[in-house]
Amino acid sequence: MHDFSPLTIRNRELIPIVQGGMGVGISASSLSSAVARENGVGTIASVDLRHLHEDLLAQSKENPSQEKYDALNRIALDREIKTALAQSEGRGMIAVNVMKAVKDHPALVRQACESGAHAIVMGAGLPLDLPEMTEEHPDVALLPILSESRGIGIVLKRWMKKNRLPDAIVIEHPAHAAGHLGAATVDGVNDERFDFKRVLDETFELFKKLDLEREKIPLILAGGMANFQKISTALKDWGASAVQVGTAFAVTREGDAHINFKQTLAGAEGEQIVEFMSVAGLPARGVRTKFLESYLKRESILQANAKADPRRCTQGINCLSVCGLRDGLEKVGQFCIDLKLAAAFRGETDKGLFFRGKDPLPFGNAMRSVQETIEYLLTGKTASAR
């Protein structure tokens, strides 16, 4: 039991908790369905899900090609969505997170819709054309991820010309979130324009100017929100409708990644968490593992020797629209992100890139269930581990 108002999306009354999408393979059918069974929004990250399916990995090694990788990933996405829908027992919502920065994002959106996902969540770039991508599936809810009111205004005005509005908007704070961050530079993640209260107030004013007050578009805060007191302030005092939580769900028992992955995230804090420029041209936040420590020491040398060469794509899958390594962008990351995230999924702490939020986790380095995590987020209660 809790005393927060429900999150309402497409006439579904849900708990005000959204589980963030985490790839490669961190939030798939197991985690998303567990959150949905608690009547929350469970989210499958669509990036390179073939790593969860041994038969698809085996096929990807046979005559590898861009087209084959993309097709196998869509098969994996279809499997994960259908499994999550079956395991959620008709409760909550199953959403699919699709990164705008991924080359195959239109096909992944289409596959998610065809496979029965209830919602599409899109960030890592302005999702201006998401309504067109989903126009054959009008019942699928659309949730853009943005970080400040200017971006929200751009998306709203563009979508309104297409007679479509977001079913909810995720507002992600770059100073607290994990993974790719909605700022131009590492130093820029702390800009005051991203402050939650400011963005909420500016967005409510924007709703007035655009005559959207009666539409009641839910605003969902993401980044550093795995804390009952913060959630209470956001929902009761600031006017937010829900919060999105990632890392705290990644380390639950139902999380889809290897146990070493969960222990690495749960055990990191303070200076072990570091910001850096990712290959996608965005700042990112992760755990200072052996790989990341070594990379950061060599970063300036690698960037100075950056050169555009498709052969530098070590996986050969050209997963990103913009890639610092492949495209020779000297001011951004110089490593294969798919290779490093896949190693993290497998729990390889010496090779993997482990994205993590900046803030403390509800249970420290202890591992709990999704149900226990949600109970804490909504009530502040931390019962003894079950």
C-alpha positions as CSV (number, residue, x, y, z in Angstrom):
1,M,0.0,0.0,0.0
2,H,1.1,3.6,-0.7
3,D,-0.5,7.0,-0.8
4,F,0.8,8.2,-4.2
5,S,-1.6,8.9,-7.1
6,P,-1.5,6.4,-9.9
7,L,0.4,6.9,-13.1
8,T,-2.2,6.9,-15.9
9,I,-1.1,6.0,-19.4
10,R,-3.7,5.0,-22.1
11,N,-6.4,4.5,-19.4
12,R,-4.1,2.1,-17.5
13,E,-3.8,2.9,-13.8
14,L,-0.2,2.0,-12.8
15,I,2.0,2.5,-9.8
16,P,4.2,5.6,-10.3
17,I,7.3,3.6,-11.0
18,V,8.9,3.1,-14.4
19,Q,11.8,0.7,-14.8
20,G,14.5,2.3,-17.1
21,G,15.7,0.5,-20.2
22,M,19.3,-0.9,-19.8
23,G,21.3,-2.6,-22.6
24,V,23.0,-4.7,-23.7
25,G,20.7,-7.3,-22.2
26,I,20.4,-5.9,-18.7
27,S,16.6,-5.3,-18.9
28,A,14.9,-7.9,-20.9
29,S,11.9,-10.2,-20.3
30,S,12.8,-11.3,-16.8
31,L,13.2,-7.9,-15.3
32,S,10.5,-6.1,-17.3
33,S,7.9,-8.7,-16.5
34,A,8.7,-8.7,-12.8
35,V,8.1,-4.9,-12.7
36,A,4.9,-5.2,-14.7
37,R,3.6,-7.9,-12.4
38,E,3.8,-5.3,-9.6
39,N,1.7,-3.1,-11.9
40,G,4.6,-0.9,-12.9
41,V,6.1,-0.1,-16.3
42,G,8.7,-2.7,-17.2
43,T,11.0,-1.8,-20.0
44,I,13.0,-4.0,-22.4
45,A,16.1,-2.3,-23.9
46,S,16.2,-3.2,-27.6
47,V,20.0,-2.9,-28.1
48,D,21.6,-6.1,-29.3
49,L,19.4,-8.6,-27.5
50,R,20.9,-11.6,-29.5
51,H,23.4,-11.9,-26.6
52,L,20.6,-13.5,-24.6
53,H,20.0,-16.2,-27.1
54,E,22.7,-18.8,-27.8
55,D,21.2,-19.9,-31.1
56,L,21.1,-16.3,-32.4
57,L,24.7,-15.7,-31.3
58,A,25.8,-18.8,-33.1
59,Q,24.0,-17.7,-36.3
60,S,25.6,-14.3,-36.1
61,K,29.0,-15.9,-36.4
62,E,28.0,-17.7,-39.6
63,N,28.7,-15.4,-42.6
64,P,28.4,-12.2,-40.5
65,S,26.9,-9.1,-42.2
66,Q,25.1,-5.9,-41.1
67,E,21.8,-7.2,-42.4
68,K,22.1,-10.5,-40.6
69,Y,23.0,-8.8,-37.2
70,D,20.0,-6.5,-37.5
71,A,17.6,-9.3,-38.4
72,L,18.8,-11.5,-35.6
73,N,18.4,-8.7,-33.1
74,R,14.9,-8.1,-34.3
75,I,14.1,-11.8,-33.7
76,A,15.6,-11.5,-30.2
77,L,13.5,-8.5,-29.5
78,D,10.3,-10.3,-30.7
79,R,11.1,-13.2,-28.4
80,E,11.8,-11.0,-25.3
81,I,8.6,-8.9,-25.8
82,K,6.4,-12.0,-26.2
83,T,8.0,-13.7,-23.2
84,A,7.6,-10.6,-21.1
85,L,4.0,-10.2,-22.0
86,A,3.3,-13.8,-21.1
87,Q,5.1,-13.6,-17.8
88,S,3.6,-10.2,-16.8
89,E,0.2,-12.0,-16.3
90,G,-1.7,-9.1,-17.9
91,R,-0.6,-6.6,-15.3
92,G,1.3,-3.3,-15.7
93,M,2.8,-2.3,-19.1
94,I,5.7,-3.7,-21.2
95,A,7.6,-0.9,-22.9
96,V,10.5,-1.1,-25.3
97,N,13.4,1.5,-25.1
98,V,14.8,2.3,-28.5
99,M,17.8,4.6,-28.8
100,K,17.5,7.2,-31.5
101,A,21.3,7.0,-31.9
102,V,21.1,3.3,-33.0
103,K,21.1,3.0,-36.8
104,D,18.4,0.4,-36.9
105,H,16.0,2.3,-34.7
106,P,13.1,2.6,-37.2
107,A,13.1,-1.2,-37.7
108,L,13.4,-1.8,-33.9
109,V,10.4,0.5,-33.3
110,R,8.4,-1.3,-36.0
111,Q,9.3,-4.8,-34.5
112,A,8.4,-3.7,-31.0
113,C,5.0,-2.5,-32.2
114,E,4.3,-5.7,-34.2
115,S,5.4,-7.9,-31.3
116,G,2.8,-6.3,-29.0
117,A,4.7,-3.9,-26.8
118,H,2.5,-1.5,-25.0
119,A,4.8,1.5,-25.3
120,I,7.9,2.9,-27.0
121,V,10.4,4.9,-25.0
122,M,13.0,6.8,-27.1
123,G,16.0,8.9,-26.0
124,A,19.6,9.4,-27.1
125,G,18.5,12.1,-29.6
126,L,15.3,14.0,-30.3
127,P,12.6,11.6,-31.3
128,L,11.0,14.0,-33.7
129,D,9.8,11.3,-36.2
130,L,8.6,8.7,-33.6
131,P,4.9,9.4,-34.6
132,E,5.6,8.5,-38.2
133,M,7.4,5.3,-37.2
134,T,4.4,4.2,-35.2
135,E,1.5,5.6,-37.3
136,E,0.3,2.0,-38.2
137,H,0.1,1.2,-34.5
138,P,-1.9,4.1,-32.9
139,D,-2.6,2.1,-29.7
140,V,1.1,2.0,-28.8
141,A,2.0,4.7,-26.2
142,L,4.9,7.0,-27.0
143,L,7.3,8.3,-24.3
144,P,10.1,10.5,-25.4
145,I,13.1,11.0,-23.1
146,L,14.4,14.6,-22.8
147,S,16.5,16.5,-20.3
148,E,15.3,20.1,-20.4
149,S,12.3,22.2,-21.3
150,R,13.7,23.5,-24.6
151,G,13.9,20.0,-26.0
152,I,10.4,19.2,-24.6
153,G,9.1,22.3,-26.4
154,I,10.7,21.2,-29.7
155,V,9.2,17.7,-29.5
156,L,5.7,19.0,-28.5
157,K,5.5,21.5,-31.3
158,R,6.7,19.1,-33.9
159,W,4.3,16.3,-32.7
160,M,1.4,18.6,-32.5
161,K,1.7,19.4,-36.2
162,K,1.2,15.6,-36.7
163,N,-1.9,15.5,-34.4
164,R,0.0,13.4,-31.9
165,L,1.0,14.1,-28.3
166,P,3.3,12.1,-26.0
167,D,1.5,9.7,-23.7
168,A,4.1,10.7,-21.1
169,I,7.5,12.5,-21.0
170,V,10.5,11.1,-19.2
171,I,12.7,14.0,-17.9
172,E,16.2,12.6,-17.3
173,H,18.8,14.5,-15.2
174,P,22.3,14.1,-16.7
175,A,24.0,14.7,-13.4
176,H,22.4,11.5,-11.9
177,A,21.4,9.1,-14.6
178,A,23.3,6.1,-15.9
179,G,24.5,5.4,-19.4
180,H,24.3,8.0,-22.1
181,L,23.5,11.4,-20.8
182,G,21.5,14.3,-22.3
183,A,24.2,16.9,-22.3
184,A,26.7,18.0,-24.9
185,T,29.8,17.6,-22.7
186,V,30.9,15.9,-19.5
187,D,31.2,19.3,-17.7
188,G,27.7,20.2,-19.0
189,V,25.9,17.4,-17.1
190,N,25.6,19.7,-14.0
191,D,24.1,22.7,-15.8
192,E,21.3,24.2,-13.7
193,R,18.9,24.1,-16.7
194,F,18.5,20.3,-15.9
195,D,17.3,20.8,-12.3
196,F,14.2,18.7,-12.0
197,K,12.1,21.5,-10.2
198,R,13.1,24.0,-12.9
199,V,12.3,21.7,-15.8
200,L,8.9,20.8,-14.3
201,D,8.0,24.4,-13.7
202,E,9.1,25.4,-17.2
203,T,7.2,22.5,-18.7
204,F,4.0,23.3,-16.9
205,E,4.3,26.9,-18.3
206,L,4.9,25.4,-21.7
207,F,1.7,23.4,-21.4
208,K,-0.2,26.6,-20.7
209,K,1.3,28.4,-23.7
210,L,0.4,25.5,-25.9
211,D,-3.0,25.0,-24.4
212,L,-2.2,21.5,-23.3
213,E,-3.1,21.7,-19.6
214,R,-6.2,19.6,-20.0
215,E,-4.2,16.9,-21.8
216,K,-2.6,15.9,-18.5
217,I,0.6,14.6,-20.0
218,P,2.4,12.7,-17.2
219,L,5.9,13.9,-16.4
220,I,8.3,11.2,-15.2
221,L,11.6,12.1,-13.5
222,A,14.6,9.9,-14.2
223,G,18.1,10.0,-12.5
224,G,18.9,9.6,-8.8
225,M,15.3,8.8,-7.9
226,A,15.7,5.5,-6.2
227,N,15.0,7.1,-2.9
228,F,11.6,7.2,-1.1
229,Q,12.0,10.8,0.2
230,K,13.0,12.1,-3.2
231,I,10.1,10.3,-4.8
232,S,7.7,11.8,-2.2
233,T,9.0,15.3,-2.9
234,A,8.8,14.9,-6.6
235,L,5.3,13.5,-6.7
236,K,3.6,15.4,-3.8
237,D,5.4,18.7,-3.9
238,W,6.7,19.3,-7.4
239,G,3.8,17.8,-9.5
240,A,5.6,14.9,-11.2
241,S,3.5,11.9,-12.1
242,A,6.1,9.1,-11.6
243,V,9.8,8.4,-11.5
244,Q,12.0,6.2,-13.6
245,V,14.6,4.0,-11.9
246,G,17.3,2.0,-13.6
247,T,20.4,0.9,-11.6
248,A,18.4,-0.1,-8.5
249,F,16.4,-2.6,-10.7
250,A,19.5,-3.8,-12.6
251,V,20.9,-5.3,-9.4
252,T,17.7,-7.1,-8.4
253,R,17.5,-10.9,-8.4
254,E,15.2,-10.7,-11.5
255,G,17.7,-8.6,-13.5
256,D,18.7,-10.3,-16.7
257,A,22.5,-9.8,-16.4
258,H,25.2,-12.0,-14.9
259,I,25.6,-12.0,-11.1
260,N,29.1,-10.4,-11.5
261,F,27.4,-7.5,-13.3
262,K,25.0,-6.9,-10.4
263,Q,27.8,-7.2,-7.8
264,T,29.9,-4.7,-9.7
265,L,27.1,-2.1,-9.9
266,A,26.0,-2.6,-6.3
267,G,29.5,-2.4,-4.9
268,A,30.5,0.8,-6.7
269,E,30.2,4.3,-5.1
270,G,32.0,7.6,-4.9
271,E,35.1,7.9,-7.0
272,Q,34.4,4.4,-8.5
273,I,31.7,6.1,-10.6
274,V,33.1,8.3,-13.4
275,E,31.8,10.4,-16.3
276,F,33.4,10.1,-19.8
277,M,32.7,10.7,-23.4
278,S,31.1,7.7,-25.1
279,V,31.5,6.7,-28.7
280,A,28.0,8.0,-29.5
281,G,29.1,11.6,-29.0
282,L,27.4,11.9,-25.7
283,P,28.8,11.9,-22.1
284,A,28.2,8.8,-20.2
285,R,28.5,7.5,-16.6
286,G,29.8,4.1,-15.5
287,V,31.9,2.2,-13.0
288,R,35.7,2.7,-13.1
289,T,36.5,-0.9,-14.0
290,K,39.8,-2.2,-15.2
291,F,38.8,-1.5,-18.8
292,L,37.5,2.0,-18.1
293,E,40.5,2.9,-15.9
294,S,42.9,1.7,-18.7
295,Y,40.9,3.5,-21.4
296,L,40.8,6.8,-19.6
297,K,44.6,6.8,-19.2
298,R,45.0,6.3,-23.0
299,E,42.0,8.4,-24.0
300,S,43.9,11.5,-25.2
301,I,46.3,9.4,-27.2
302,L,43.6,7.4,-28.8
303,Q,41.6,10.6,-29.6
304,A,44.7,12.2,-31.2
305,N,45.0,9.2,-33.5
306,A,41.4,9.0,-34.4
307,K,40.7,8.5,-38.1
308,A,37.6,7.6,-40.1
309,D,37.8,4.0,-41.2
310,P,34.8,1.5,-41.3
311,R,37.3,-1.3,-40.6
312,R,37.8,0.1,-37.1
313,C,34.3,-1.1,-36.2
314,T,35.6,-4.1,-34.3
315,Q,32.2,-5.9,-34.2
316,G,31.4,-5.1,-37.8
317,I,27.8,-4.2,-36.9
318,N,27.8,-0.4,-37.3
319,C,25.3,-0.2,-34.5
320,L,25.4,3.5,-34.0
321,S,24.5,6.3,-36.4
322,V,27.5,8.2,-35.1
323,C,30.5,6.3,-33.7
324,G,33.7,8.0,-32.5
325,L,35.8,4.9,-33.2
326,R,34.4,4.2,-36.7
327,D,34.0,7.8,-37.8
328,G,37.2,9.1,-36.4
329,L,35.7,11.7,-34.1
330,E,38.6,12.8,-32.0
331,K,36.6,14.5,-29.1
332,V,34.5,11.4,-28.3
333,G,35.0,7.8,-27.3
334,Q,37.4,5.5,-29.1
335,F,36.2,2.0,-28.2
336,C,33.6,-0.5,-29.5
337,I,30.6,0.1,-27.2
338,D,28.7,-3.1,-28.3
339,L,31.8,-5.2,-27.5
340,K,32.2,-3.6,-24.1
341,L,28.5,-3.7,-23.1
342,A,28.2,-7.3,-24.1
343,A,31.2,-8.2,-21.9
344,A,29.6,-6.4,-19.0
345,F,26.3,-8.3,-19.6
346,R,28.4,-11.5,-19.2
347,G,29.9,-10.2,-16.0
348,E,33.5,-9.7,-17.3
349,T,34.7,-7.0,-15.0
350,D,38.1,-6.8,-16.6
351,K,36.7,-6.1,-20.1
352,G,33.2,-4.7,-19.7
353,L,31.7,-1.2,-19.6
354,F,29.3,-1.1,-16.7
355,F,26.9,1.9,-16.9
356,R,25.6,3.0,-13.5
357,G,23.7,5.9,-11.9
358,K,25.6,8.3,-9.6
359,D,23.5,8.0,-6.5
360,P,23.5,5.4,-3.7
361,L,21.3,2.3,-4.1
362,P,18.4,1.6,-1.7
363,F,20.0,-1.5,-0.2
364,G,23.7,-0.7,-0.6
365,N,25.5,-3.7,-2.0
366,A,22.8,-6.1,-1.0
367,M,20.7,-7.8,-3.7
368,R,16.9,-7.8,-3.3
369,S,13.9,-8.7,-5.4
370,V,11.9,-6.4,-7.6
371,Q,8.9,-6.6,-5.2
372,E,11.1,-5.5,-2.3
373,T,12.6,-2.7,-4.3
374,I,9.3,-1.3,-5.3
375,E,8.0,-1.6,-1.8
376,Y,10.8,0.6,-0.6
377,L,10.4,3.1,-3.4
378,L,6.7,3.6,-2.6
379,T,6.7,3.3,1.2
380,G,10.2,3.8,2.4
381,K,10.1,0.4,4.2
382,T,13.2,-1.7,4.1
383,A,12.1,-5.1,5.4
384,S,14.7,-7.8,6.2
385,A,15.9,-9.6,3.1
386,R,13.5,-12.4,2.1
